[in-house]
Amino acid sequence: MSIKVLVTTGCGNTVMGGADIWTNYFLKLVWPTLPVKRDWRLLIDSKRPASFESKYLPNGLVHHFHYDDPEKTKTWLTECDEIHVLHPHYHYRPHIWLFEDKFKTVFVHAYAREMDAAIMAIPELKRLQYNTGVDSDFYDEYLATFNRRIWVGNNTTTMIDEHPNYTYNVPNFYEFKNNLPLTTHVDNGKIGFASRIESRKCVHWLNDHTGYILTNQFDLQNLKDSSTYSLKGMEVFQWDVNHHHFFMMKNFGIFHAAYFKEPFGYSIFQAVDYGKLPIIHKDWAPEVEYKYRVSTKNEFDDCVKQILKDSYEERVANIKNLKDYMIQFDNKDVWIDKIRTAILG
């Protein structure tokens, strides 16, 4: 019996971001196609969330939360032959690093050095806080120990330049299921935001605007307590994956997705799918002709004003350009085949 351990930071019904969604798709669509499924185990390298329910994981997949029993983690990693990381932490994890000789594949959802560079280049972002520890020097060393690195973004990354050998690009996929036309709610000027609170996602640009935020309320309160941003015009909802659909159906038409160094942009795809008009960053899919792009708070404010001035027809033409680009990633079967090939070598 050849034991192989899959490592991730989160999955199941406690989705906190795009990486967790990707991991869930891997477990649902790729794991069942792997040879000898019983040889694969899932190590969730985090604390067990109070709301976690095992029924949301595939039947037959043995799983374990590291902090439930660290000794069990050590036993698993000692006995296994291979370690494949579906989503890693961005800082040193000694209980994982100890077994670097077994590292095979790592899937990279965001490159730590680019995240750091984006923050340090923007004075206003340097005053804000990550909601997770990021050590870009360690992360580079960590990536170098794997046999294969898989970049899941649709945007380019300097990670491939830093680690050119045995590094591949297999972008995420997104299935359009709603295909809603552009909503007329754009005219009310309300803006939606549905993502994790990270410095690079610039939720503070919503200060002085009205609308809705779906996120972890603790992280948002931390931002308010540590800055001068009150976001008093925004109604806040506690993040829950089961609330996402209802949130996206609310009466807003503009979606704040102007994130720095966004690798894939799952929430951008979701916005378009729900008929919301996203404001995106200038460096996201720059090859697409799309009018509503920004890179500063002032540009964001001006962009909102421009959207409200533009005709419905012009807005529709722009969102069509974006969706035409996105459709190329709407092929689940191709994605399954490429990911399966990547992890099996």
C-alpha positions as CSV (number, residue, x, y, z in Angstrom):
1,M,0.0,0.0,0.0
2,S,1.5,3.3,-1.1
3,I,0.1,6.1,1.0
4,K,-0.2,9.6,-0.5
5,V,-1.2,12.6,1.5
6,L,-3.1,15.6,0.1
7,V,-2.5,18.8,2.2
8,T,-4.8,21.9,2.2
9,T,-5.7,24.7,4.5
10,G,-9.4,24.5,4.1
11,C,-12.3,22.8,2.2
12,G,-15.8,21.4,2.6
13,N,-18.6,23.7,3.7
14,T,-16.3,26.2,5.3
15,V,-15.2,28.0,2.1
16,M,-13.3,31.2,2.8
17,G,-11.9,32.0,-0.7
18,G,-11.2,30.8,-4.2
19,A,-8.5,28.4,-3.1
20,D,-11.1,26.5,-0.9
21,I,-13.4,26.3,-3.9
22,W,-10.6,25.0,-6.1
23,T,-9.8,22.4,-3.4
24,N,-13.5,21.3,-3.2
25,Y,-13.5,20.8,-7.0
26,F,-10.3,18.8,-6.8
27,L,-11.8,16.5,-4.2
28,K,-15.1,16.2,-6.0
29,L,-13.9,15.8,-9.5
30,V,-10.3,14.7,-9.6
31,W,-9.8,12.5,-6.5
32,P,-12.4,10.0,-7.7
33,T,-10.4,9.5,-10.9
34,L,-7.1,8.8,-9.1
35,P,-5.7,5.2,-9.0
36,V,-6.4,3.3,-5.8
37,K,-8.5,6.0,-4.1
38,R,-8.1,4.3,-0.7
39,D,-4.3,5.1,-0.8
40,W,-5.0,8.9,-0.6
41,R,-5.6,10.8,2.6
42,L,-6.6,14.4,3.2
43,L,-4.7,16.5,5.8
44,I,-6.4,19.8,6.5
45,D,-3.6,21.9,8.0
46,S,-5.7,24.1,10.3
47,K,-8.1,24.0,13.2
48,R,-11.4,22.4,12.7
49,P,-14.1,25.1,12.2
50,A,-17.1,24.8,14.5
51,S,-19.4,24.7,11.5
52,F,-17.5,22.0,9.6
53,E,-19.5,19.1,8.4
54,S,-17.8,15.9,7.1
55,K,-20.7,15.1,4.8
56,Y,-19.5,17.8,2.4
57,L,-16.4,15.8,1.7
58,P,-16.4,12.8,-0.8
59,N,-17.5,9.5,0.6
60,G,-14.5,7.3,1.3
61,L,-11.9,10.0,1.6
62,V,-10.1,9.7,5.0
63,H,-9.5,13.2,6.4
64,H,-7.8,14.7,9.5
65,F,-7.5,18.3,10.9
66,H,-3.9,18.9,12.1
67,Y,-4.9,20.6,15.3
68,D,-7.3,17.8,16.3
69,D,-4.2,15.6,16.9
70,P,-0.7,16.8,15.8
71,E,0.7,13.3,16.5
72,K,-1.7,11.8,13.9
73,T,-0.3,14.3,11.4
74,K,3.2,13.2,12.2
75,T,2.2,9.5,11.8
76,W,0.6,10.1,8.5
77,L,3.5,12.0,7.1
78,T,6.0,9.6,8.4
79,E,4.2,6.6,6.9
80,C,3.3,8.2,3.5
81,D,5.4,8.0,0.4
82,E,4.2,11.2,-1.3
83,I,2.9,14.6,-0.2
84,H,0.8,16.7,-2.6
85,V,-0.2,20.2,-1.5
86,L,-3.5,21.5,-2.8
87,H,-3.2,24.8,-1.1
88,P,-0.3,25.7,1.2
89,H,0.1,28.3,4.0
90,Y,2.3,31.2,3.1
91,H,4.5,30.8,6.1
92,Y,6.7,28.1,7.8
93,R,4.9,25.1,9.0
94,P,7.5,22.9,10.8
95,H,5.4,19.7,10.9
96,I,5.0,19.8,7.1
97,W,8.5,21.1,6.3
98,L,10.1,18.2,8.2
99,F,9.1,15.9,5.4
100,E,10.3,17.9,2.4
101,D,11.9,14.8,0.9
102,K,8.4,13.5,0.1
103,F,7.1,16.7,-1.5
104,K,5.8,16.0,-5.0
105,T,3.3,18.6,-6.3
106,V,2.2,22.0,-5.0
107,F,-0.7,24.0,-6.5
108,V,0.0,27.7,-6.2
109,H,-3.0,30.0,-5.9
110,A,-1.2,33.2,-5.2
111,Y,2.5,34.0,-5.3
112,A,3.7,35.4,-2.0
113,R,6.4,37.6,-3.4
114,E,4.0,39.3,-5.7
115,M,1.5,39.8,-2.9
116,D,4.2,41.4,-0.8
117,A,5.4,43.6,-3.7
118,A,1.9,44.8,-4.4
119,I,1.4,45.9,-0.8
120,M,4.8,47.5,-0.3
121,A,4.4,49.5,-3.5
122,I,1.2,51.2,-2.4
123,P,1.6,53.4,0.7
124,E,-2.1,53.2,1.7
125,L,-1.9,49.4,1.6
126,K,1.2,49.2,3.9
127,R,-0.9,50.6,6.7
128,L,-3.5,47.8,6.4
129,Q,-3.0,44.2,7.6
130,Y,-3.0,40.8,6.1
131,N,-5.4,38.3,7.6
132,T,-2.8,35.6,7.3
133,G,1.0,35.4,7.8
134,V,3.0,35.8,4.6
135,D,6.8,35.0,4.5
136,S,7.8,35.4,0.8
137,D,11.4,34.3,1.4
138,F,10.4,31.1,3.0
139,Y,7.6,30.5,0.5
140,D,10.1,30.6,-2.4
141,E,12.3,28.1,-0.6
142,Y,9.3,26.0,0.1
143,L,8.2,25.9,-3.6
144,A,11.7,25.0,-4.7
145,T,11.5,21.7,-2.8
146,F,8.7,20.3,-4.8
147,N,9.1,18.1,-7.9
148,R,6.3,20.1,-9.7
149,R,4.7,23.5,-9.2
150,I,1.3,24.2,-10.8
151,W,0.1,27.8,-11.2
152,V,-3.7,27.9,-11.2
153,G,-4.0,31.5,-12.3
154,N,-5.1,32.8,-15.7
155,N,-2.8,35.8,-15.2
156,T,1.0,35.6,-15.7
157,T,3.2,35.3,-12.6
158,T,6.9,36.0,-11.9
159,M,6.8,32.6,-10.0
160,I,7.4,30.9,-13.3
161,D,10.5,33.1,-13.9
162,E,11.8,32.3,-10.4
163,H,11.1,28.6,-10.7
164,P,11.3,27.9,-14.5
165,N,11.9,24.1,-14.2
166,Y,9.0,21.8,-13.8
167,T,6.6,24.6,-13.3
168,Y,3.3,24.5,-15.2
169,N,0.2,26.6,-15.7
170,V,-3.2,24.9,-15.4
171,P,-5.7,27.7,-14.9
172,N,-8.8,27.2,-12.7
173,F,-12.1,26.7,-14.4
174,Y,-15.5,28.3,-13.9
175,E,-18.8,27.0,-15.1
176,F,-21.4,29.6,-15.9
177,K,-24.7,28.5,-14.4
178,N,-26.7,31.6,-14.0
179,N,-25.9,33.6,-17.2
180,L,-28.0,36.5,-15.9
181,P,-28.1,39.7,-18.1
182,L,-26.6,42.8,-16.8
183,T,-28.8,44.1,-14.0
184,T,-30.4,47.5,-14.2
185,H,-29.5,47.9,-10.5
186,V,-26.3,49.5,-11.7
187,D,-28.2,52.8,-11.8
188,N,-28.7,52.9,-8.1
189,G,-24.9,53.2,-7.5
190,K,-24.8,50.4,-4.9
191,I,-21.7,48.3,-4.9
192,G,-21.2,44.7,-3.8
193,F,-18.0,43.0,-2.4
194,A,-17.9,39.3,-1.7
195,S,-14.4,38.1,-0.8
196,R,-11.9,37.7,2.0
197,I,-10.5,40.8,3.7
198,E,-6.9,41.0,2.4
199,S,-4.9,44.2,2.0
200,R,-4.5,43.6,-1.8
201,K,-8.3,43.4,-2.2
202,C,-8.8,47.0,-1.2
203,V,-12.1,46.7,0.5
204,H,-11.4,50.2,2.0
205,W,-12.0,51.7,-1.4
206,L,-15.7,51.3,-0.6
207,N,-15.4,54.0,2.0
208,D,-17.9,56.8,1.1
209,H,-19.9,54.4,-1.1
210,T,-23.1,52.5,-0.4
211,G,-23.8,48.9,-0.9
212,Y,-23.2,45.5,0.6
213,I,-20.2,43.4,1.9
214,L,-20.2,39.7,2.3
215,T,-17.1,38.7,4.3
216,N,-15.8,37.6,7.6
217,Q,-17.1,40.3,10.0
218,F,-14.2,39.9,12.4
219,D,-11.6,40.7,9.6
220,L,-13.6,43.7,8.5
221,Q,-13.9,45.0,12.1
222,N,-10.1,44.6,12.4
223,L,-9.7,46.8,9.4
224,K,-12.0,49.5,10.9
225,D,-10.3,49.3,14.3
226,S,-6.8,49.7,12.8
227,S,-7.6,52.4,10.2
228,T,-9.7,55.5,9.7
229,Y,-12.1,53.7,7.3
230,S,-15.6,53.4,8.7
231,L,-17.4,52.0,5.6
232,K,-20.6,53.4,7.2
233,G,-22.5,53.2,3.9
234,M,-21.9,49.5,3.5
235,E,-24.3,46.9,5.0
236,V,-22.2,43.9,6.2
237,F,-23.2,40.3,6.1
238,Q,-21.2,37.4,7.7
239,W,-19.6,35.2,5.2
240,D,-21.3,31.8,4.6
241,V,-21.0,29.9,1.4
242,N,-24.7,29.1,1.6
243,H,-25.5,32.8,1.7
244,H,-23.6,33.7,-1.4
245,H,-26.4,33.2,-4.0
246,F,-28.8,35.3,-2.0
247,F,-26.2,38.0,-1.6
248,M,-25.5,38.2,-5.3
249,M,-29.2,38.6,-6.0
250,K,-29.4,41.7,-3.9
251,N,-30.2,45.1,-5.5
252,F,-26.7,46.2,-6.4
253,G,-25.2,46.3,-9.9
254,I,-21.6,47.2,-9.5
255,F,-19.1,44.7,-8.1
256,H,-15.8,45.7,-6.5
257,A,-13.2,43.3,-7.8
258,A,-10.2,45.6,-8.3
259,Y,-7.8,43.3,-6.5
260,F,-4.1,43.7,-6.8
261,K,-2.3,40.7,-8.3
262,E,-5.4,38.5,-8.5
263,P,-4.3,35.1,-9.9
264,F,-7.6,33.8,-11.3
265,G,-10.4,36.0,-10.0
266,Y,-13.2,33.5,-9.2
267,S,-15.3,36.3,-7.7
268,I,-14.9,38.3,-10.9
269,F,-16.3,35.3,-12.9
270,Q,-19.1,35.1,-10.4
271,A,-20.0,38.7,-10.7
272,V,-20.3,38.4,-14.5
273,D,-22.4,35.2,-14.1
274,Y,-24.8,37.1,-11.8
275,G,-25.1,40.0,-14.2
276,K,-23.1,42.4,-12.0
277,L,-20.7,44.9,-13.6
278,P,-17.2,44.4,-12.0
279,I,-14.6,47.1,-11.5
280,I,-11.3,45.3,-12.0
281,H,-7.7,46.1,-11.6
282,K,-5.7,47.3,-14.6
283,D,-3.4,44.3,-14.4
284,W,-6.1,41.6,-14.5
285,A,-6.5,40.1,-18.0
286,P,-5.0,43.2,-19.6
287,E,-5.5,41.7,-23.1
288,V,-9.3,42.1,-22.7
289,E,-10.8,45.4,-23.9
290,Y,-12.7,46.4,-20.8
291,K,-13.3,50.0,-19.7
292,Y,-13.9,49.7,-16.0
293,R,-10.3,49.2,-14.7
294,V,-8.6,51.0,-11.8
295,S,-5.4,50.9,-9.7
296,T,-6.1,53.6,-7.0
297,K,-8.9,54.8,-4.7
298,N,-9.3,58.0,-6.7
299,E,-9.6,56.0,-10.0
300,F,-12.1,53.7,-8.3
301,D,-14.3,56.6,-7.2
302,D,-14.1,58.1,-10.7
303,C,-14.9,54.8,-12.3
304,V,-18.1,54.5,-10.3
305,K,-19.1,58.0,-11.6
306,Q,-18.3,57.0,-15.1
307,I,-20.3,53.8,-14.9
308,L,-23.3,55.8,-13.8
309,K,-22.9,58.2,-16.7
310,D,-22.5,55.5,-19.3
311,S,-25.5,54.1,-21.2
312,Y,-26.8,50.6,-20.5
313,E,-25.7,49.6,-24.0
314,E,-22.1,50.6,-23.3
315,R,-22.0,48.7,-20.1
316,V,-23.4,45.6,-21.8
317,A,-20.8,45.8,-24.5
318,N,-18.0,45.9,-21.9
319,I,-19.3,43.0,-19.9
320,K,-19.7,41.0,-23.1
321,N,-16.1,41.5,-23.8
322,L,-15.2,40.2,-20.4
323,K,-17.5,37.2,-20.6
324,D,-16.2,36.3,-24.1
325,Y,-12.7,36.1,-22.5
326,M,-14.0,34.1,-19.5
327,I,-15.7,31.4,-21.6
328,Q,-12.4,29.8,-22.5
329,F,-12.1,28.6,-18.9
330,D,-15.6,27.0,-18.9
331,N,-14.4,23.4,-19.7
332,K,-14.5,21.2,-16.6
333,D,-13.5,18.0,-18.4
334,V,-10.3,19.6,-19.8
335,W,-9.4,20.9,-16.4
336,I,-9.9,17.5,-14.7
337,D,-7.7,15.8,-17.2
338,K,-4.9,18.4,-16.8
339,I,-5.0,18.4,-13.0
340,R,-5.0,14.6,-12.9
341,T,-2.0,14.5,-15.2
342,A,-0.2,17.1,-13.1
343,I,-0.6,15.2,-9.8
344,L,0.3,11.8,-11.2
345,G,3.3,13.2,-13.0
